[in-house]
């Protein structure tokens, strides 16, 4: 088994569990879980429609200021989890935006740190009207 082997089933299961816990925490505005999902580092990035979170502190400040409310996700369209070996993963989600003619796109880069476990090091959320440019 190579240290770069893709999609080892037990690693996919670990990442999926962390991702689903994060999704639940987003909907419930559970700041502790949201914070615990991200690497506490000035190098961590989360970019979204109303957020330019460069560094863990900026990401945390946005989470605290964000009002609670329903998720913008009406339904999932496609979820892709790719793992490389036992320590690197990406998660990509396409979803229908609640009450709008938009498709949401969410991507996350995960690393499994020896003492910390799985943490998101970079994340992005955006929307599109679905128009294909080419």
Phi, psi and omega in degrees: 000128180277149176293350179249017181298129180279146168053054171290123189308317182290332178286318175303317180298319178299312183293318179300319179299315178295318180297315181294323176295321178296315179299319177296316180296324176300312182295327184263359185051051176271089187300324180299313179292318179301312178298318183292340180283331184262147176294125180279085185210150174291350181269350181287141183229137170222115180248131179213182185305318182240026183217133171235078186270097175258106182099148183303318183298319178294321178296315178299314181301320178295317180300318181292321183283335183294128179291149176291156179172180182291157176295152175277359184267112177281314177201152177280141175256313182204134175237125179237125174242126176239126175243147176237113184063217183251005189227357182227139179208154168234146175233129177231129182232131168253139181213156173279128179283131183304122173069013180224159176272056183229152173252128176268148177229130182229129177228145180220141171251128184242146172228139175263107181275145183306314183264343188255338186081200184289130178221143172282130177255341179204139180214153181213139175227131177211173178230160176215156177276001176091356179295128177268127182277338176201000000 
